[in-house]
Amino acid sequence: MLQKGTIDLSLREMVPIFTKVFSSPFVLIGLIAYGIGALLWLVILSETELSYAYPIVSLSYIIVIFGSIILFHEDVSLLRWIGVILICIGVCVVARS
């Protein structure tokens, strides 16, 4: 049953898909950014406690919202902005403790 969705796919059919995806500059930039982020995360963890550093990861939600507005011209609803404000409050509470 596990192979039901992939039983008709062969490696030969998947190679062009992977080639197309991984030759996209947007995908490559995203992978590079992800790798840099992982390295920075290791540096941060070597310098501070996990219980302090991990809540700050939630700031990525804020970065994504501003990025989606600037790069993709998305409309952000009032409810999402309220969520961003709550995240900021939470990060400030954790940072002060």
N, CA, C and O atoms as CSV, one atom per row, in Angstrom:
chain,resi,resn,atom,element,x,y,z
A,1,MET,N,N,0.817,-1.196,0.000
A,1,MET,CA,C,0.000,0.000,0.000
A,1,MET,C,C,0.864,1.264,0.000
A,1,MET,O,O,0.476,2.277,-0.583
A,2,LEU,N,N,2.015,1.213,0.640
A,2,LEU,CA,C,2.896,2.373,0.719
A,2,LEU,C,C,3.395,2.793,-0.658
A,2,LEU,O,O,3.604,3.981,-0.906
A,3,GLN,N,N,3.587,1.829,-1.557
A,3,GLN,CA,C,4.128,2.127,-2.880
A,3,GLN,C,C,3.050,2.493,-3.892
A,3,GLN,O,O,3.361,2.735,-5.058
A,4,LYS,N,N,1.821,2.537,-3.481
A,4,LYS,CA,C,0.717,2.781,-4.410
A,4,LYS,C,C,0.908,4.077,-5.207
A,4,LYS,O,O,0.671,4.097,-6.415
A,5,GLY,N,N,1.332,5.153,-4.544
A,5,GLY,CA,C,1.480,6.432,-5.230
A,5,GLY,C,C,2.730,6.534,-6.074
A,5,GLY,O,O,2.788,7.371,-6.975
A,6,THR,N,N,3.734,5.711,-5.816
A,6,THR,CA,C,4.994,5.829,-6.548
A,6,THR,C,C,5.307,4.634,-7.428
A,6,THR,O,O,6.357,4.596,-8.071
A,7,ILE,N,N,4.432,3.684,-7.464
A,7,ILE,CA,C,4.730,2.448,-8.193
A,7,ILE,C,C,4.888,2.693,-9.696
A,7,ILE,O,O,5.618,1.963,-10.367
A,8,ASP,N,N,4.209,3.720,-10.230
A,8,ASP,CA,C,4.286,3.980,-11.664
A,8,ASP,C,C,5.433,4.930,-12.027
A,8,ASP,O,O,5.679,5.174,-13.208
A,9,LEU,N,N,6.129,5.463,-11.035
A,9,LEU,CA,C,7.223,6.380,-11.319
A,9,LEU,C,C,8.531,5.620,-11.399
A,9,LEU,O,O,8.831,4.776,-10.555
A,10,SER,N,N,9.292,5.927,-12.412
A,10,SER,CA,C,10.616,5.338,-12.517
A,10,SER,C,C,11.641,6.445,-12.324
A,10,SER,O,O,11.327,7.629,-12.453
A,11,LEU,N,N,12.850,6.054,-12.019
A,11,LEU,CA,C,13.923,7.033,-11.837
A,11,LEU,C,C,14.137,7.830,-13.121
A,11,LEU,O,O,14.451,9.019,-13.074
A,12,ARG,N,N,13.971,7.188,-14.236
A,12,ARG,CA,C,14.148,7.841,-15.532
A,12,ARG,C,C,13.147,8.987,-15.716
A,12,ARG,O,O,13.473,9.998,-16.338
A,13,GLU,N,N,11.939,8.835,-15.182
A,13,GLU,CA,C,10.936,9.893,-15.298
A,13,GLU,C,C,11.185,11.022,-14.302
A,13,GLU,O,O,10.788,12.161,-14.549
A,14,MET,N,N,11.834,10.722,-13.189
A,14,MET,CA,C,12.034,11.718,-12.141
A,14,MET,C,C,13.255,12.600,-12.383
A,14,MET,O,O,13.291,13.733,-11.903
A,15,VAL,N,N,14.251,12.113,-13.111
A,15,VAL,CA,C,15.481,12.873,-13.342
A,15,VAL,C,C,15.204,14.215,-14.029
A,15,VAL,O,O,15.754,15.224,-13.588
A,16,PRO,N,N,14.381,14.281,-15.085
A,16,PRO,CA,C,14.119,15.594,-15.693
A,16,PRO,C,C,13.443,16.571,-14.725
A,16,PRO,O,O,13.686,17.776,-14.788
A,17,ILE,N,N,12.606,16.059,-13.844
A,17,ILE,CA,C,11.941,16.920,-12.861
A,17,ILE,C,C,12.969,17.507,-11.908
A,17,ILE,O,O,12.967,18.714,-11.663
A,18,PHE,N,N,13.854,16.663,-11.364
A,18,PHE,CA,C,14.890,17.145,-10.452
A,18,PHE,C,C,15.838,18.109,-11.155
A,18,PHE,O,O,16.251,19.114,-10.576
A,19,THR,N,N,16.179,17.802,-12.398
A,19,THR,CA,C,17.072,18.675,-13.162
A,19,THR,C,C,16.441,20.056,-13.337
A,19,THR,O,O,17.114,21.074,-13.175
A,20,LYS,N,N,15.171,20.088,-13.663
A,20,LYS,CA,C,14.482,21.355,-13.864
A,20,LYS,C,C,14.371,22.134,-12.553
A,20,LYS,O,O,14.594,23.344,-12.527
A,21,VAL,N,N,14.029,21.444,-11.476
A,21,VAL,CA,C,13.863,22.111,-10.182
A,21,VAL,C,C,15.190,22.660,-9.683
A,21,VAL,O,O,15.264,23.821,-9.280
A,22,PHE,N,N,16.237,21.846,-9.703
A,22,PHE,CA,C,17.512,22.264,-9.140
A,22,PHE,C,C,18.327,23.161,-10.068
A,22,PHE,O,O,19.388,23.644,-9.673
A,23,SER,N,N,17.852,23.393,-11.293
A,23,SER,CA,C,18.531,24.349,-12.156
A,23,SER,C,C,17.871,25.729,-12.071
A,23,SER,O,O,18.336,26.677,-12.704
A,24,SER,N,N,16.806,25.843,-11.306
A,24,SER,CA,C,16.141,27.127,-11.122
A,24,SER,C,C,16.969,28.012,-10.192
A,24,SER,O,O,17.350,27.572,-9.107
A,25,PRO,N,N,17.252,29.236,-10.593
A,25,PRO,CA,C,18.037,30.116,-9.720
A,25,PRO,C,C,17.333,30.399,-8.390
A,25,PRO,O,O,17.995,30.584,-7.369
A,26,PHE,N,N,16.008,30.434,-8.394
A,26,PHE,CA,C,15.272,30.686,-7.161
A,26,PHE,C,C,15.454,29.536,-6.170
A,26,PHE,O,O,15.611,29.762,-4.970
A,27,VAL,N,N,15.434,28.317,-6.674
A,27,VAL,CA,C,15.645,27.152,-5.809
A,27,VAL,C,C,17.075,27.152,-5.284
A,27,VAL,O,O,17.300,26.888,-4.103
A,28,LEU,N,N,18.030,27.441,-6.139
A,28,LEU,CA,C,19.433,27.466,-5.711
A,28,LEU,C,C,19.683,28.554,-4.668
A,28,LEU,O,O,20.384,28.319,-3.684
A,29,ILE,N,N,19.116,29.737,-4.877
A,29,ILE,CA,C,19.253,30.813,-3.893
A,29,ILE,C,C,18.604,30.402,-2.575
A,29,ILE,O,O,19.146,30.662,-1.501
A,30,GLY,N,N,17.444,29.762,-2.662
A,30,GLY,CA,C,16.773,29.296,-1.453
A,30,GLY,C,C,17.593,28.262,-0.701
A,30,GLY,O,O,17.671,28.309,0.527
A,31,LEU,N,N,18.201,27.335,-1.414
A,31,LEU,CA,C,19.035,26.316,-0.769
A,31,LEU,C,C,20.278,26.929,-0.137
A,31,LEU,O,O,20.688,26.528,0.953
A,32,ILE,N,N,20.869,27.890,-0.813
A,32,ILE,CA,C,22.043,28.578,-0.252
A,32,ILE,C,C,21.646,29.346,1.014
A,32,ILE,O,O,22.357,29.306,2.018
A,33,ALA,N,N,20.519,30.038,0.958
A,33,ALA,CA,C,20.046,30.778,2.129
A,33,ALA,C,C,19.741,29.825,3.286
A,33,ALA,O,O,20.033,30.130,4.443
A,34,TYR,N,N,19.156,28.678,2.967
A,34,TYR,CA,C,18.864,27.682,3.997
A,34,TYR,C,C,20.156,27.167,4.629
A,34,TYR,O,O,20.231,26.995,5.845
A,35,GLY,N,N,21.167,26.923,3.803
A,35,GLY,CA,C,22.454,26.449,4.321
A,35,GLY,C,C,23.130,27.482,5.206
A,35,GLY,O,O,23.677,27.146,6.256
A,36,ILE,N,N,23.092,28.741,4.781
A,36,ILE,CA,C,23.669,29.809,5.598
A,36,ILE,C,C,22.922,29.922,6.917
A,36,ILE,O,O,23.530,30.102,7.972
A,37,GLY,N,N,21.603,29.814,6.852
A,37,GLY,CA,C,20.804,29.865,8.070
A,37,GLY,C,C,21.135,28.732,9.029
A,37,GLY,O,O,21.186,28.933,10.243
A,38,ALA,N,N,21.358,27.543,8.484
A,38,ALA,CA,C,21.722,26.400,9.332
A,38,ALA,C,C,23.069,26.623,9.996
A,38,ALA,O,O,23.242,26.300,11.172
A,39,LEU,N,N,24.021,27.168,9.261
A,39,LEU,CA,C,25.328,27.455,9.843
A,39,LEU,C,C,25.237,28.536,10.924
A,39,LEU,O,O,25.863,28.422,11.978
A,40,LEU,N,N,24.458,29.575,10.658
A,40,LEU,CA,C,24.264,30.618,11.663
A,40,LEU,C,C,23.588,30.067,12.918
A,40,LEU,O,O,23.924,30.455,14.037
A,41,TRP,N,N,22.644,29.168,12.720
A,41,TRP,CA,C,21.955,28.548,13.853
A,41,TRP,C,C,22.953,27.778,14.720
A,41,TRP,O,O,22.867,27.827,15.947
A,42,LEU,N,N,23.885,27.079,14.107
A,42,LEU,CA,C,24.906,26.360,14.873
A,42,LEU,C,C,25.793,27.326,15.656
A,42,LEU,O,O,26.157,27.051,16.799
A,43,VAL,N,N,26.136,28.445,15.045
A,43,VAL,CA,C,26.936,29.455,15.747
A,43,VAL,C,C,26.155,30.019,16.935
A,43,VAL,O,O,26.704,30.169,18.026
A,44,ILE,N,N,24.890,30.327,16.725
A,44,ILE,CA,C,24.053,30.860,17.803
A,44,ILE,C,C,23.941,29.858,18.941
A,44,ILE,O,O,24.043,30.232,20.109
A,45,LEU,N,N,23.732,28.591,18.612
A,45,LEU,CA,C,23.600,27.572,19.661
A,45,LEU,C,C,24.899,27.361,20.427
A,45,LEU,O,O,24.879,26.961,21.591
A,46,SER,N,N,26.022,27.627,19.779
A,46,SER,CA,C,27.296,27.478,20.483
A,46,SER,C,C,27.541,28.634,21.446
A,46,SER,O,O,28.377,28.530,22.343
A,47,GLU,N,N,26.814,29.733,21.263
A,47,GLU,CA,C,27.026,30.922,22.080
A,47,GLU,C,C,25.963,31.145,23.149
A,47,GLU,O,O,26.214,31.885,24.101
A,48,THR,N,N,24.800,30.541,23.030
A,48,THR,CA,C,23.704,30.825,23.958
A,48,THR,C,C,22.914,29.563,24.277
A,48,THR,O,O,23.102,28.522,23.648
A,49,GLU,N,N,22.041,29.669,25.247
A,49,GLU,CA,C,21.218,28.531,25.657
A,49,GLU,C,C,20.085,28.309,24.663
A,49,GLU,O,O,19.554,29.259,24.088
A,50,LEU,N,N,19.727,27.060,24.470
A,50,LEU,CA,C,18.661,26.708,23.540
A,50,LEU,C,C,17.333,27.327,23.967
A,50,LEU,O,O,16.570,27.797,23.123
A,51,SER,N,N,17.051,27.330,25.265
A,51,SER,CA,C,15.773,27.871,25.742
A,51,SER,C,C,15.651,29.366,25.478
A,51,SER,O,O,14.540,29.892,25.428
A,52,TYR,N,N,16.756,30.047,25.311
A,52,TYR,CA,C,16.737,31.466,24.967
A,52,TYR,C,C,16.713,31.656,23.448
A,52,TYR,O,O,15.986,32.509,22.938
A,53,ALA,N,N,17.497,30.871,22.739
A,53,ALA,CA,C,17.652,31.054,21.299
A,53,ALA,C,C,16.434,30.581,20.502
A,53,ALA,O,O,16.059,31.213,19.514
A,54,TYR,N,N,15.821,29.488,20.917
A,54,TYR,CA,C,14.769,28.897,20.084
A,54,TYR,C,C,13.543,29.786,19.914
A,54,TYR,O,O,13.009,29.862,18.808
A,55,PRO,N,N,13.072,30.465,20.964
A,55,PRO,CA,C,11.929,31.361,20.729
A,55,PRO,C,C,12.222,32.478,19.736
A,55,PRO,O,O,11.308,32.990,19.089
A,56,ILE,N,N,13.458,32.851,19.615
A,56,ILE,CA,C,13.811,33.903,18.670
A,56,ILE,C,C,13.649,33.418,17.228
A,56,ILE,O,O,13.539,34.228,16.308
A,57,VAL,N,N,13.635,32.112,17.033
A,57,VAL,CA,C,13.375,31.551,15.693
A,57,VAL,C,C,12.012,32.008,15.188
A,57,VAL,O,O,11.799,32.116,13.981
A,58,SER,N,N,11.093,32.275,16.108
A,58,SER,CA,C,9.760,32.717,15.690
A,58,SER,C,C,9.806,34.062,14.973
A,58,SER,O,O,8.841,34.444,14.311
A,59,LEU,N,N,10.913,34.778,15.098
A,59,LEU,CA,C,11.054,36.021,14.343
A,59,LEU,C,C,11.070,35.759,12.840
A,59,LEU,O,O,10.835,36.670,12.047
A,60,SER,N,N,11.347,34.516,12.450
A,60,SER,CA,C,11.328,34.193,11.019
A,60,SER,C,C,9.933,34.395,10.435
A,60,SER,O,O,9.804,34.704,9.250
A,61,TYR,N,N,8.879,34.226,11.249
A,61,TYR,CA,C,7.521,34.490,10.763
A,61,TYR,C,C,7.381,35.947,10.345
A,61,TYR,O,O,6.752,36.260,9.334
A,62,ILE,N,N,7.968,36.821,11.128
A,62,ILE,CA,C,7.895,38.245,10.841
A,62,ILE,C,C,8.682,38.563,9.577
A,62,ILE,O,O,8.226,39.335,8.734
A,63,ILE,N,N,9.857,37.969,9.448
A,63,ILE,CA,C,10.685,38.195,8.266
A,63,ILE,C,C,9.963,37.711,7.007
A,63,ILE,O,O,10.014,38.363,5.964
A,64,VAL,N,N,9.298,36.575,7.114
A,64,VAL,CA,C,8.569,36.026,5.967
A,64,VAL,C,C,7.414,36.938,5.570
A,64,VAL,O,O,7.167,37.144,4.382
A,65,ILE,N,N,6.711,37.481,6.552
A,65,ILE,CA,C,5.595,38.374,6.222
A,65,ILE,C,C,6.097,39.622,5.497
A,65,ILE,O,O,5.536,40.017,4.475
A,66,PHE,N,N,7.158,40.244,6.030
A,66,PHE,CA,C,7.693,41.430,5.356
A,66,PHE,C,C,8.268,41.074,3.985
A,66,PHE,O,O,8.133,41.842,3.033
A,67,GLY,N,N,8.904,39.917,3.887
A,67,GLY,CA,C,9.421,39.470,2.599
A,67,GLY,C,C,8.319,39.239,1.583
A,67,GLY,O,O,8.467,39.577,0.409
A,68,SER,N,N,7.207,38.659,2.037
A,68,SER,CA,C,6.104,38.403,1.112
A,68,SER,C,C,5.450,39.702,0.651
A,68,SER,O,O,4.951,39.791,-0.471
A,69,ILE,N,N,5.459,40.709,1.525
A,69,ILE,CA,C,4.916,42.013,1.127
A,69,ILE,C,C,5.845,42.688,0.123
A,69,ILE,O,O,5.397,43.191,-0.907
A,70,ILE,N,N,7.138,42.694,0.427
A,70,ILE,CA,C,8.104,43.412,-0.410
A,70,ILE,C,C,8.366,42.678,-1.729
A,70,ILE,O,O,8.348,43.290,-2.797
A,71,LEU,N,N,8.606,41.374,-1.652
A,71,LEU,CA,C,8.993,40.631,-2.854
A,71,LEU,C,C,7.817,40.203,-3.721
A,71,LEU,O,O,7.891,40.239,-4.949
A,72,PHE,N,N,6.716,39.792,-3.056
A,72,PHE,CA,C,5.611,39.203,-3.810
A,72,PHE,C,C,4.350,40.068,-3.816
A,72,PHE,O,O,3.328,39.690,-4.389
A,73,HIS,N,N,4.438,41.242,-3.167
A,73,HIS,CA,C,3.317,42.188,-3.145
A,73,HIS,C,C,2.030,41.544,-2.624
A,73,HIS,O,O,0.943,41.799,-3.143
A,74,GLU,N,N,2.168,40.713,-1.597
A,74,GLU,CA,C,1.001,40.061,-1.010
A,74,GLU,C,C,0.292,41.000,-0.043
A,74,GLU,O,O,0.913,41.857,0.585
A,75,ASP,N,N,-1.003,40.822,0.061
A,75,ASP,CA,C,-1.778,41.551,1.053
A,75,ASP,C,C,-1.790,40.743,2.342
A,75,ASP,O,O,-2.049,39.540,2.328
A,76,VAL,N,N,-1.511,41.406,3.447
A,76,VAL,CA,C,-1.482,40.743,4.745
A,76,VAL,C,C,-2.681,41.243,5.543
A,76,VAL,O,O,-2.862,42.447,5.722
A,77,SER,N,N,-3.487,40.314,6.014
A,77,SER,CA,C,-4.715,40.679,6.716
A,77,SER,C,C,-4.426,41.217,8.112
A,77,SER,O,O,-3.340,41.031,8.661
A,78,LEU,N,N,-5.419,41.883,8.663
A,78,LEU,CA,C,-5.309,42.434,10.010
A,78,LEU,C,C,-5.052,41.330,11.030
A,78,LEU,O,O,-4.287,41.526,11.974
A,79,LEU,N,N,-5.673,40.192,10.853
A,79,LEU,CA,C,-5.476,39.077,11.781
A,79,LEU,C,C,-4.028,38.595,11.779
A,79,LEU,O,O,-3.493,38.238,12.828
A,80,ARG,N,N,-3.396,38.583,10.620
A,80,ARG,CA,C,-1.982,38.194,10.559
A,80,ARG,C,C,-1.102,39.228,11.241
A,80,ARG,O,O,-0.139,38.871,11.920
A,81,TRP,N,N,-1.425,40.515,11.067
A,81,TRP,CA,C,-0.646,41.554,11.748
A,81,TRP,C,C,-0.787,41.429,13.256
A,81,TRP,O,O,0.175,41.653,13.992
A,82,ILE,N,N,-1.968,41.077,13.716
A,82,ILE,CA,C,-2.162,40.842,15.150
A,82,ILE,C,C,-1.286,39.684,15.599
A,82,ILE,O,O,-0.689,39.736,16.674
A,83,GLY,N,N,-1.205,38.649,14.792
A,83,GLY,CA,C,-0.327,37.520,15.091
A,83,GLY,C,C,1.129,37.930,15.163
A,83,GLY,O,O,1.869,37.468,16.031
A,84,VAL,N,N,1.541,38.800,14.250
A,84,VAL,CA,C,2.926,39.301,14.255
A,84,VAL,C,C,3.204,40.071,15.542
A,84,VAL,O,O,4.263,39.912,16.150
A,85,ILE,N,N,2.262,40.895,15.950
A,85,ILE,CA,C,2.429,41.663,17.189
A,85,ILE,C,C,2.532,40.721,18.386
A,85,ILE,O,O,3.361,40.930,19.272
A,86,LEU,N,N,1.696,39.688,18.415
A,86,LEU,CA,C,1.759,38.716,19.521
A,86,LEU,C,C,3.097,37.975,19.536
A,86,LEU,O,O,3.656,37.718,20.602
A,87,ILE,N,N,3.601,37.638,18.368
A,87,ILE,CA,C,4.909,36.982,18.295
A,87,ILE,C,C,5.992,37.911,18.841
A,87,ILE,O,O,6.850,37.484,19.614
A,88,CYS,N,N,5.949,39.173,18.441
A,88,CYS,CA,C,6.939,40.144,18.940
A,88,CYS,C,C,6.871,40.273,20.456
A,88,CYS,O,O,7.903,40.337,21.123
A,89,ILE,N,N,5.668,40.313,20.997
A,89,ILE,CA,C,5.506,40.395,22.453
A,89,ILE,C,C,6.095,39.154,23.113
A,89,ILE,O,O,6.799,39.255,24.118
A,90,GLY,N,N,5.811,37.996,22.554
A,90,GLY,CA,C,6.338,36.746,23.109
A,90,GLY,C,C,7.853,36.692,23.093
A,90,GLY,O,O,8.475,36.260,24.063
A,91,VAL,N,N,8.446,37.127,21.996
A,91,VAL,CA,C,9.907,37.139,21.898
A,91,VAL,C,C,10.498,38.105,22.916
A,91,VAL,O,O,11.521,37.806,23.532
A,92,CYS,N,N,9.863,39.265,23.099
A,92,CYS,CA,C,10.353,40.231,24.099
A,92,CYS,C,C,10.266,39.656,25.508
A,92,CYS,O,O,11.170,39.856,26.319
A,93,VAL,N,N,9.185,38.944,25.800
A,93,VAL,CA,C,9.037,38.334,27.128
A,93,VAL,C,C,10.134,37.308,27.363
A,93,VAL,O,O,10.741,37.279,28.434
A,94,VAL,N,N,10.390,36.472,26.376
A,94,VAL,CA,C,11.434,35.448,26.516
A,94,VAL,C,C,12.812,36.098,26.629
A,94,VAL,O,O,13.646,35.655,27.418
A,95,ALA,N,N,13.049,37.138,25.848
A,95,ALA,CA,C,14.369,37.794,25.856
A,95,ALA,C,C,14.653,38.463,27.203
A,95,ALA,O,O,15.812,38.561,27.606
A,96,ARG,N,N,13.633,38.916,27.891
A,96,ARG,CA,C,13.831,39.588,29.173
A,96,ARG,C,C,13.939,38.626,30.335
A,96,ARG,O,O,14.358,39.020,31.424
A,97,SER,N,N,13.572,37.376,30.128
A,97,SER,CA,C,13.593,36.418,31.253
A,97,SER,C,C,14.970,35.834,31.466
A,97,SER,O,O,15.161,35.017,32.366
